[in-house]
Amino acid sequence: MNYGKETSGYWGQASNRFSNNIRKNLQRDDRNIWRDLIIENAPQGETIKILDIGTGPGFFAIILSQAGYDVTGIDITEEMIRKAEENAEREGVHPRFMVMDSHHLDFPDETFDLIINRNVTWTLYEPETAYRDWKRVLKPNGKLIVFDGEWYMNFFDDEKYAEMKSGLREYRRKYGPLPETFAMNKIEDYWTKLPLIGVKRPEWDKAVLRKIGFKQIETIEDISDTVSKIEADRLLYGIAPMFMIIAVKATQAEEKQKLIETYWNGYAPENGQSCIEDWESFKKDAYAHYIGDLIPSERPLRILDVGCGAGFLSCVLAEGTHEVKGLDISENMLEEAKFCAEQLGVDVEFYRGDVENPPFEGESFDMIIGRSITWLLQAPKETFLKWHNLLKPSGRLIYFDTNRYPYLPDPDLESAFKENRRKMLERSSKIIYGAGLPKTQIMDVLAEKLPMTNQKRPGYDLALLEQTEFKLVKIDENINNTIMDDKECEENELTPLFAVCAEKI
């Protein structure tokens, strides 16, 4: 089935009718209502490039061109594009019009600041594919504004069906026979093939937009009273009120950060259990002694645990006299951390925030500590500089981490690494990175794009510390035997835990 051809043919037959309606709308106050609504929600700037998808006879393209924007309108139907060009010429503006499939746009990445459309998304035969391509051509922080309705929901919802029949009777009492073009009460072969017919919206759209990397997604479920004052329209189409979706394209860094946050939200209960288990094992004293030897003073310190997770290190350090704050981007992890601290009887303040942009004043801490966090940094140098700023003079940075993917910087290790993963799978149910497991696949793919996982560490860390004005105090390339049991040591033979201690110069 050539859905593109069928769509073009279906709407091509309606081009004259739609064009006549558009000309009437251009003569009414509709143009000002729509123009003001879009401008109110559009990105700000002197040169905003707009893409009007499914422009039809060009209504949006015309009114936004008249408002001074750089507008391109596309439609899969040649007849619609011809009508759009005629209408634009009549209105004295010249937006670019192009015949194009809404699912596969012929534009370079990051071309437009704003994408708009009205009553288009319900006609898409591959709506998620289309949304992904629309996102591709948007600039970072560009906006998508969608206007649509739950068309033909009367065939799937008995209450809406009854509401439609009541509205049609009221229309006939007030205005006479139904318009010849009205078809909401009739089943058609065309729309039965469309995936968004019968789907609850805009909930579906919101879920897909979040999944593919949009942020600040806002939905307004009924703007009909705002954009139309015509009672007859409400009686005919009241069961499908027009909704509005506004979404912002996240930057690549924001997408990664959101993915990391969502990933670790899912592992929060397991990390909470591990926190309690590790506390009750030899690991509590092992970490306490190791860190204690690196603390330069016997006085109580103000300590920040970055990427605190379920709070194990925070709790270990707070058991003494230190004042500890834990920072993590995962809300679920912080809930676990608060629960664990309460269960273990220690006092820790936990904060939600990005470890790469900590929400604290400069020179607030005597020590910053972290475990299994530096490999996730998107901007290591910039982050280390911010941590440096948070430390008081001669404050110390202590962190523990591993080369989770040692074959990325050293391909010769790939065979041995995969064999090690195979053995781990036979005896362990813990998180195992790099084994091709579905539950870690997201992080395995993401890791290849993170700068620290592509470095030979901790050798790389030495240069990083020097660049960020830290003085190395101590580096241990393998402390497995210090804090792991024999089984864990064997499992992590190729991914040893290392420790780094540095002092603010």
N, C-alpha and C positions, 0 to 999 in steps of 0.2 A: 504494500500500500504506500503510495506516494502522498503522504499527508500534506507536504508543502504545496503540491500541485492542487490537491483538493481544497486546501485553505484558500489559496489564491483564487480559485474558481468560485468558491462560495461567496467571498467578499467582493470579488469583481462584479458579480451580478447586483450587488447592493450599492455600488459606488455612486450612482446618480442620486439615489435616495439620501445617502449619508452626506453627500456634498450639498444637497439642498438644505438639509438640517443644519449643517455647519454655517452656511451663509446666513440663515436666520439667526443662529446664535451670535454671529459676528455683528448683527445689527441690534442685539439686545444687551442688557447689562451683564449677561453671562460671561462675556469676554473679560470684563473687569473683575468679576468675582473669582474666576479661575486664575487670571493673571496674578492677582494679589495673594491668593492662597499659595500658589507655587513660589512666588518671589519671597514670601514670608518664610518658607522652609528651604529655600535654595542656599547653596554655599555663598559666602560673601567674597567679593573680589572684583577687580576691574575687568578682567577678561575671562568670563565664565563660559565654558564650552558645554553646550547642552545637546544631548541625543534624545530625540523624541521617537520612541520605538512604537511601531504600529501607528504611524502618524495619521493614517486614513486620509481624509481630504485636507489635513494640515492645520487643524484648529490650534493646537498647542504651539506648533512651529510658528504660525503666523503671529499670535498674540505675544509670544516671547521674543520674536524678532523685532516686533514693534517696540518692545520694552528695552531694546538695545543689546540683547544677548546674541552670541554666536551660536546659531542653531542648525543642527542637521536632523532631518526627518527621514525615517526609513519605513518601508512597508513591503510586504511580500507581494502585493497586488499592483500590477502595472497601472490598472485603471484608477486606483486610489491615488497613486503618485501623480498621474496626469491631472486629476481633479485638484490635488494639493497645489500643483504649480499654477493652475489657472486661478485658484482662489488667492494665492499669495500675490500673483501679478495684479489682481483686482484690488488687493489691499495695499499695494505699493511697497512690498518687502520681498526679499529674495533669499530665504533660507535655502540650504542645500537639500535637495530631495533625491533619494536613491532607492531603487528596488533592491531589497535585501531580505534574507531570511532572518527572523528575529532570534532564532536559535544559534546561528553561526554568523557572527558579525565580522565584516571585512574591514576591521579597524585595528591598528596596532594596540598593544597593551597600554593602559594608562593614558588614554586619549581625552576622556571627558571628565568634567567636574560634576555633572549632573545627568542622570538618566531619568526620564519621565515616561509614563504611558497611562492611558485610560481605556478600560474595558478591553484589554489585550491579553492579560495573563490567562484568562479562562479559555482562550482559544489555542493555547500552546499545546502541542502534542508531546513535547518533552520539556516540561516546565523547569525541572531542576537543571537540565543541561543549559537551558536558556539563562537561568539566573546565574549560573557559573560563568557563562561567557559575558554577561552584562558586567559582572564583577571584574572580569579580566580587563575590560576596556575603561573602567573607572580609575581615576587617579586615587592614590591613598588619601583617605579622609574625604573622598568624593561621596556624593549622595545618590541614593536611589529612591524615587518617589513613585509609588504604584497606586493607581485608583482602579477599583474593580468592585464586583458584587458577586454574591453566591447565585449565579444564574441557574435557573431550572431546578432549584432545590425543592420546588413544590412536588417533584416526582420522587423525592426521597424523604420528605418530611410531611406527615399528615397535617400537622398544624399549619404549616405554610401553604399547603394545598387548599385548606379551608379558608385561610386568610386571602389567598389569591381569588378564589371564587367570590367571596364577599366583596372584594375590591372591584372586581369586574362588573358585578351587578350594580354597585353604587355608581360606577363610571357610566354604565348604560342609562341609569335613571337620570343622571345629570347632563350627560353629553351626547347621548344617542349611541349608534352602533360603534363597536370597537374599531380602532384603526386597522386598515387592511394589512399593515405590516406587523401588527402585534402577533407574537408567536409563543409567548411564555407558556401557554396552556397546551402546546402541541409538541409531541415528541418528534424529533428529527434525526435522521440517520447520521448527520454530520456531528451533532454534539454528543451523541451516545458513544463516540469513539475518543472523546477528549478526557484525559485523566483527571482534570480538576472539576469536572461536573459531578456533583454529589458528594464532594469533599468539603469538610468544615473549614471555612476560611474566615478571617485571615490567619487562623491558628496554624494551618499547614505552611503558609508562606513564612511565618515567623520562625517556625522550627527549621525550615530549610535554609533560610538566610543566616540563622545563627550557626548552623552546621558548616556552611561553606565559608564563613569568615567575616560576616558583617557584624557590626557593633551598634550600640545605641539604637536598637530596633524599637520603633514606636508604632503602635497600631491604633487607629481611631475607627471604630466599627461602624459608625453611621455619620456621614457628612452630608446626607441628602438634603437636609434643611438648609445647609450652608450654600450649596451649589445650585439649588433649584427651588423656586418659590411656586412652581406650577402644580396645583392640586391634582390635575388630571394625571400627571406623571406619577404622583405618589399612589394613586389608585391603581394604575397599571403595573407599576414596578416596585410597589412598597415591600413586597416579600424579598426583594434583592437590594436592600439599601447599599448605597455606595460606601465602601470602606476606603481608608487611606493608610498606606504603609510608608514609613520613612525609615531608611536604614543608611548607615554610614560604613563605607569600606574601611576595614582596619588596615593598619600598616602591617608589613611582614613581621616586624618585631612584636607588634600587639597580637597578631595571630598566633605566633609561637608561644608567647607568654600565656595566652588564654588556653592553648592546648596543654601546656605544662600544668597550669592550674587545674584544669578539668581532669587531667590524668591523675594527678596526686590526690584530688578530692576522692577519687574512686578507691585509692589505696589507704585512705585514712584509718579505717577500722583495723586493718592488718598492722599498720605502723603503731597504732595505739596498743595493740596486744604485744607487739615486739618491745615497746617501751617498758611495759610492766615485766615482761619476761627477762629482758636484759638487766633491769634493775635488781631482780631477784637472783641473778647469776653473778659469776665472777667479773663480768664486764663492767659493772658499776664501779667497783674498786679499781679495775684496770684503767679505765678512763680517768677516774679521779686522781690516781697517782701520776699517770702520764702528764695530764694537764697541770697538776699541782707542781710538778718539777719545772714547769715553764712559766709559772706565775712569779713575777719579779718581786713581789712584796707579800708580806704576811697580813697586811691590812685588808679589810673588805674592799672589793673592787666593784665598779659598775660594769657589767658585762652585757653585750648584745650577742644573742645566738641567731645568726642569719640563716634562713631556711631551716627553722627549728623543727619542722615536721611535727611529730607527736610529742616533742619536748624532752627527749631523753637527756641530751647534754644540758639543757636548761635546768632540769631537775637535779642532775648530778652536781652542778655548780651551785645551785641554790640551797642544797642541803647544808652547806656550810654557812658562812656569814656574808656571802656575796649577794649583791643586788642584781638580779638577772631579768632581762627583758628578752622575750622570744619574738621573732619576726618571721612571718610566712605569708605567701600569697594565697594559700589554700584555706578557705574558710573551714572546710571539714577537718583538716589537719589541726587547726587551732582549737576546734571544739574537742578533739581528742587530747590535745596537749593540756587544755584546762582540766579535763576529766582526769588525766593521768597525774597531774600535779596535785589535784585534790585527793586522789586515792593514795598518793605517796606522801602526803602531808608536807609539801614544800610550797613556798610562796614565790610564784613567778608571774610577771605581767606579760601577757601575750598581745601582740599587735598584728593586724592584717595589713600587709603592704608588700611592695616589690623590693626584693633585696638589692636590685640594681639601682633603685632610687629610694633609699631608706628615709622614712618620714621623721627624722630626728635632727636636732641642731648640731652644728659642728662642735668637736671636742666634748662630746657628751659621755664618752665611754673610756674606761681604762683598758678594756680588752674586747675584741670581736672574735667570736668563735663560730665555726661552721663545720658541718659534716655532710658529705655527699651533696654539696651544693655548687661548688665552683665549676663542675663539668657542665652545668646547665646555663651558665652565664652566656648571654648573647653579645655582650660588650665587656670582656674581662678587664681590659686596661681602664676603661672609664669607671667600671664598678670598683676596682681596687683603689682608684683615686678618691672615690666617694667614701669608701671605708676608711681610707687614710684621713680624710677630713673629719670623720666622726670620732676618731681617736684623740685622746689627749696627748700632749708631748710625751714621747717614749712609751706610748701605749702599744699593746701587742696584738697581732693578728695570728690566730692559730686555726688551722683548718685541716680536715682529714678528707681524703678522696681516693679514687682509684681510676685507672685507665680502663673503663668499662668496655671499650672497643679498641683493644691494643692493635688490631690489624689495620685500623684506619690510617694511622701514621706509619705502620710497619707491616706491609702486605705479607712478608715472610712468615708472620705469626698466624696467618689465617687458618691454615690446616690444623695446627696445634690447638688453636682457640676453639675451633668447631668440635674437635674431639673432646676437649675439656667440657664444652657445653653439653655434649652428648652424655658424658658421665654424670654431670650435674642433674640432668633431666631424670636419670634413673634413680636418683636417691634424694632429690630435694623438691619441695613444693614452693620454694621461695621465688621471688622475682629473679628471672634469669634473662639478662639482656643478651641479644645477639644470637639467640637460638632459633629464631624464626617463629616464635610462639605468637598466636594471635593477640594475647593479652599484653604483650610488650612491643608489638609491631609498630604502633604509633611512635613510641619513644625510639625504637631502633632506626626508623626513617628520619625522625627529627634530629637524632644525634649526628647524622652525617652533615647536617647544616649548622651545627654548633661549633664554634671555633676551638674550644678546649678539647673536644673529643678527637680532633684531628692533629693533636700535638703529642709529642713524646713527653710524658710527665713522670716525675716532677721536674725533669731538667728544664722544660719550658718555663716553669714557674720562677726559676732563678732570674731569668731575664725580665719577666713580668714584674717581679718585686723591685728590681733595680729601676725599671722605667717609672714606677709609681712611688718612688722615694721611700721604700722600705729597706731596712737593713736585715739581712738574714741572720737569725739566731740559731736555728737548728732545722735540719731536714732529715727525715728518716724515710728511705725509699720503700721499706717493707716492715710494717709493724703487725703483720698477721699473727705471729706467735705471741704477741703481747696481749691482743684483745680477741683472738679467735680460738675456738677449740680445734682439735685435730681434724675433724671432718670439714669444718669451714676453711681451714688452712689448705687442705687438699683441693677443695672446690674453687678456691680463689688463688690458686698457684700462679696463674697467668694474669690475674688482675689484683695484685697485692694492694692493700691499703697503705697509703703513704701519709705522712704528717709533715706539715710545714709550720714553722714558727718564725715570725718576722716582727721587727720593731719599727715604729714610726720614727723617721729621722727628723 
